[in-house]
Amino acid sequence: MNDEADLTSRVLYEDGDHSFIWLGADARSGKGAVQTLQYLILDKGRGWLLDPGGVHLFARVVAAVSRHVPLDRIDGIFFSHQDPDVSSGIALWLGVTPARIYISGLWTRFLPHFGIVDPGRIQPIEEAGKGVRLGSGAELSFVPTHYMHSPGAFSLYDTRAKILFSGDVGGGFFPEGGETAFVDDFPAHLPVIQGFHERLIASNFVARRWCDLVSRLKPEMIAPQHGAIYRGASVQGFLSWLSALKCGTDLLDRFYGA
């Protein structure tokens, strides 16, 4: 199996105090469910989880996280948006970690439907984003990603690793058996992502604004919640393509059959 097709956990960035880890994927989980990717940030022995996923993935993700850090050292869990493939395991994670939950303030009122009784550990993210500073001095910036599928969504930029966790943006769905870990040939990756982005992003205006914001950050990788991780030239390839994409309301005639 080559590097691109290997779906096991790997470290995407590491220095003495800080690392950004992709927790791997089980290609079988795509059968009957949306396949998702989970990530762990470690900073001076403390952890942050990014979109840890739904209830049916909980045991696998707990095992993957525990290989890197004890669960009682998870300080934060970031949810890019409200979908159940992202957040339906939230009550389980609150039960096994002391973490605070970071999610758009728009969605906090929906969390009781996932079994959240005590809202005291929920930290709403304000519309403009901001972020948090970690022990090493690294910053996790909450990047507004509104109407990029969800009206209340955020990406997370790790300033030290220079990796953008983009949630659903950049995501795609492989044909069975075609999964890869990384996007190194962006034109070849287009069939995996095009339909998803055309349907689920509100408009080209929204896409261009997000791309402009992300381009100023200069990420070296874009790590989505579905599909594969963009690195090298594929990062700019994706941003250039997305900034020009007609999507959502631009394509209403197509969606209504006109």
VEXDREN-2710 file (C-alpha; in Angstrom, 1 decimal):
% VEXDREN-2710
k/r/px/py/pz
1/MET/0.0/0.0/0.0
2/ASN/1.5/3.4/-0.9
3/ASP/1.6/6.4/1.3
4/GLU/-1.4/8.1/-0.3
5/ALA/-3.6/5.0/0.2
6/ASP/-2.5/4.2/3.7
7/LEU/-5.4/5.2/5.9
8/THR/-3.7/4.6/9.3
9/SER/-3.1/7.3/11.9
10/ARG/-0.2/9.6/11.2
11/VAL/1.5/12.8/12.6
12/LEU/1.0/15.7/10.1
13/TYR/3.2/18.1/12.1
14/GLU/5.5/17.7/15.1
15/ASP/8.0/19.7/17.1
16/GLY/9.2/19.5/20.7
17/ASP/6.0/20.9/22.2
18/HIS/3.3/20.6/19.6
19/SER/1.8/18.1/17.1
20/PHE/-1.1/17.8/14.8
21/ILE/-2.3/14.2/14.3
22/TRP/-4.7/12.7/11.8
23/LEU/-6.4/9.8/13.7
24/GLY/-6.8/7.6/10.5
25/ALA/-9.9/6.2/8.9
26/ASP/-11.6/2.9/8.5
27/ALA/-12.6/2.5/4.9
28/ARG/-15.3/0.1/6.0
29/SER/-17.1/2.9/7.9
30/GLY/-18.2/4.4/4.6
31/LYS/-20.6/1.6/4.1
32/GLY/-24.1/2.8/5.1
33/ALA/-22.7/5.9/6.8
34/VAL/-20.8/9.1/5.9
35/GLN/-17.1/8.4/6.3
36/THR/-15.4/11.0/8.6
37/LEU/-11.9/12.0/9.5
38/GLN/-10.9/13.0/13.1
39/TYR/-7.9/15.0/14.3
40/LEU/-6.0/15.5/17.5
41/ILE/-3.8/18.5/18.4
42/LEU/-1.3/18.0/21.2
43/ASP/0.4/20.9/23.0
44/LYS/2.7/20.4/25.9
45/GLY/1.0/17.2/26.8
46/ARG/-2.5/18.5/26.6
47/GLY/-5.0/17.6/23.9
48/TRP/-7.7/19.1/21.6
49/LEU/-10.0/17.0/19.5
50/LEU/-11.5/18.2/16.2
51/ASP/-14.9/16.9/15.1
52/PRO/-14.6/13.6/16.9
53/GLY/-17.6/12.2/15.2
54/GLY/-20.8/10.3/15.8
55/VAL/-21.9/7.7/18.4
56/HIS/-21.0/4.7/16.2
57/LEU/-17.3/5.9/15.9
58/PHE/-16.8/6.7/19.6
59/ALA/-15.0/3.5/20.6
60/ARG/-12.6/3.6/17.6
61/VAL/-11.8/7.3/18.2
62/VAL/-11.3/6.8/22.0
63/ALA/-8.8/4.0/21.2
64/ALA/-7.0/6.2/18.7
65/VAL/-6.8/9.2/21.0
66/SER/-5.6/7.1/23.9
67/ARG/-2.5/6.0/22.0
68/HIS/-1.4/9.6/22.1
69/VAL/-2.7/11.2/25.3
70/PRO/-4.8/10.2/28.4
71/LEU/-8.4/11.2/28.0
72/ASP/-8.3/13.2/31.2
73/ARG/-5.8/15.5/29.4
74/ILE/-8.2/16.6/26.7
75/ASP/-8.9/20.2/27.3
76/GLY/-11.0/21.2/24.3
77/ILE/-13.2/19.6/21.7
78/PHE/-14.0/21.7/18.6
79/PHE/-17.1/21.1/16.5
80/SER/-17.0/22.8/13.1
81/HIS/-20.8/22.7/12.9
82/GLN/-23.9/20.8/14.1
83/ASP/-24.4/17.8/11.8
84/PRO/-24.7/14.4/13.6
85/ASP/-21.7/12.9/11.8
86/VAL/-19.7/15.6/13.6
87/SER/-21.3/16.0/17.0
88/SER/-23.7/13.2/17.9
89/GLY/-21.1/11.7/20.2
90/ILE/-20.8/14.9/22.3
91/ALA/-22.4/13.5/25.4
92/LEU/-20.1/10.5/25.4
93/TRP/-17.1/12.7/25.1
94/LEU/-18.2/14.9/27.9
95/GLY/-18.5/11.8/30.0
96/VAL/-14.9/10.6/29.5
97/THR/-13.0/13.9/29.3
98/PRO/-12.9/17.2/31.3
99/ALA/-13.0/19.1/28.0
100/ARG/-14.8/22.3/27.2
101/ILE/-16.8/22.1/24.0
102/TYR/-16.4/24.9/21.3
103/ILE/-19.1/25.2/18.8
104/SER/-20.9/28.1/17.0
105/GLY/-23.3/29.9/19.4
106/LEU/-26.0/29.4/16.8
107/TRP/-26.1/25.6/17.6
108/THR/-25.8/25.5/21.4
109/ARG/-29.6/25.3/21.7
110/PHE/-29.6/22.2/19.6
111/LEU/-27.1/20.3/21.8
112/PRO/-29.8/19.0/24.4
113/HIS/-31.1/16.8/21.5
114/PHE/-27.7/15.0/21.7
115/GLY/-28.2/14.4/25.4
116/ILE/-26.5/17.5/26.9
117/VAL/-28.1/18.3/30.2
118/ASP/-25.5/20.6/31.8
119/PRO/-24.5/23.4/29.4
120/GLY/-21.7/24.6/31.8
121/ARG/-18.9/23.2/29.7
122/ILE/-20.2/24.6/26.4
123/GLN/-18.2/27.6/25.0
124/PRO/-20.1/29.3/22.2
125/ILE/-17.9/30.7/19.4
126/GLU/-19.0/34.2/18.5
127/GLU/-19.8/34.9/14.9
128/ALA/-16.4/36.6/14.1
129/GLY/-14.4/33.7/15.4
130/LYS/-11.3/34.7/17.5
131/GLY/-9.6/31.6/19.1
132/VAL/-7.5/30.4/22.0
133/ARG/-3.8/30.4/23.0
134/LEU/-2.2/27.1/24.1
135/GLY/0.5/26.5/26.6
136/SER/3.3/26.6/24.1
137/GLY/2.2/29.9/22.7
138/ALA/0.5/28.3/19.7
139/GLU/-2.8/29.7/18.7
140/LEU/-5.9/27.9/17.5
141/SER/-7.9/30.5/15.4
142/PHE/-11.6/30.0/14.8
143/VAL/-12.1/30.9/11.1
144/PRO/-15.6/32.0/10.1
145/THR/-17.0/29.5/7.5
146/HIS/-20.6/30.6/7.6
147/TYR/-22.8/29.3/4.8
148/MET/-20.1/26.9/3.6
149/HIS/-22.7/24.1/4.0
150/SER/-23.8/25.3/7.5
151/PRO/-25.0/28.9/8.3
152/GLY/-23.1/28.6/11.6
153/ALA/-19.8/26.9/10.8
154/PHE/-16.1/27.4/11.6
155/SER/-12.8/26.1/10.5
156/LEU/-9.8/25.9/12.9
157/TYR/-6.3/27.2/12.0
158/ASP/-3.4/25.9/14.0
159/THR/-0.8/28.7/13.6
160/ARG/2.1/26.6/14.7
161/ALA/1.5/23.6/12.5
162/LYS/0.2/25.8/9.7
163/ILE/-2.7/23.4/9.2
164/LEU/-6.3/24.4/8.6
165/PHE/-9.0/22.0/9.8
166/SER/-11.7/23.0/7.4
167/GLY/-14.7/20.9/8.5
168/ASP/-16.9/20.0/5.5
169/VAL/-15.1/22.4/3.1
170/GLY/-12.7/20.5/0.9
171/GLY/-14.5/17.3/1.7
172/GLY/-15.4/14.6/-0.8
173/PHE/-16.6/11.1/-1.2
174/PHE/-14.5/8.4/-2.8
175/PRO/-15.8/5.4/-4.8
176/GLU/-15.5/2.3/-2.8
177/GLY/-11.8/1.2/-2.7
178/GLY/-10.6/4.5/-4.1
179/GLU/-9.7/6.2/-0.8
180/THR/-6.5/8.1/-0.4
181/ALA/-5.0/9.9/2.6
182/PHE/-3.6/12.9/0.7
183/VAL/-4.5/15.0/-2.4
184/ASP/-1.3/15.4/-4.4
185/ASP/-2.9/15.6/-7.9
186/PHE/-5.7/18.1/-7.5
187/PRO/-7.2/17.8/-11.0
188/ALA/-7.5/14.1/-10.5
189/HIS/-9.3/14.7/-7.2
190/LEU/-12.1/16.9/-8.7
191/PRO/-14.6/14.1/-9.3
192/VAL/-14.5/13.3/-5.6
193/ILE/-15.4/16.9/-4.5
194/GLN/-17.2/18.8/-7.2
195/GLY/-20.8/17.7/-6.7
196/PHE/-20.5/18.0/-2.9
197/HIS/-19.3/21.6/-3.1
198/GLU/-21.8/22.6/-5.8
199/ARG/-24.7/21.5/-3.8
200/LEU/-23.7/22.4/-0.2
201/ILE/-22.1/25.8/-0.4
202/ALA/-24.5/28.7/-0.5
203/SER/-23.0/30.7/-3.4
204/ASN/-19.8/31.7/-5.2
205/PHE/-19.8/34.9/-3.2
206/VAL/-19.6/33.0/0.0
207/ALA/-16.9/30.6/-1.4
208/ARG/-14.7/33.5/-2.7
209/ARG/-14.9/35.3/0.7
210/TRP/-13.8/32.2/2.6
211/CYS/-11.0/31.5/0.1
212/ASP/-9.7/35.1/0.4
213/LEU/-9.7/34.8/4.2
214/VAL/-7.9/31.4/4.1
215/SER/-5.4/32.5/1.5
216/ARG/-4.2/35.2/3.9
217/LEU/-3.5/32.5/6.5
218/LYS/-1.2/30.7/4.1
219/PRO/-1.9/27.1/5.3
220/GLU/0.6/24.4/4.3
221/MET/-2.2/21.8/4.6
222/ILE/-6.0/21.8/4.6
223/ALA/-7.4/18.9/6.5
224/PRO/-11.2/18.4/5.9
225/GLN/-13.6/16.2/7.8
226/HIS/-14.3/14.0/4.8
227/GLY/-12.1/12.8/1.9
228/ALA/-8.4/13.5/1.9
229/ILE/-5.9/16.0/3.2
230/TYR/-4.6/18.7/0.8
231/ARG/-0.9/19.4/0.8
232/GLY/1.7/21.0/-1.4
233/ALA/0.4/22.5/-4.6
234/SER/-3.0/21.0/-4.0
235/VAL/-3.7/23.6/-1.3
236/GLN/-3.6/26.5/-3.7
237/GLY/-5.2/24.3/-6.4
238/PHE/-8.2/23.8/-4.2
239/LEU/-8.5/27.4/-3.2
240/SER/-8.2/28.7/-6.7
241/TRP/-10.8/26.2/-7.9
242/LEU/-13.2/26.9/-5.1
243/SER/-13.0/30.7/-5.4
244/ALA/-14.3/30.4/-9.0
245/LEU/-16.9/27.7/-8.4
246/LYS/-20.6/28.3/-9.2
247/CYS/-22.5/26.7/-6.4
248/GLY/-25.7/26.8/-4.3
249/THR/-28.0/29.6/-5.4
250/ASP/-25.9/30.1/-8.5
251/LEU/-27.2/26.8/-9.7
252/LEU/-30.9/27.0/-8.7
253/ASP/-32.1/26.4/-12.2
254/ARG/-30.2/23.1/-12.3
255/PHE/-31.6/22.0/-8.9
256/TYR/-35.2/22.9/-9.8
257/GLY/-35.0/21.2/-13.1
258/ALA/-35.4/24.5/-15.1
END
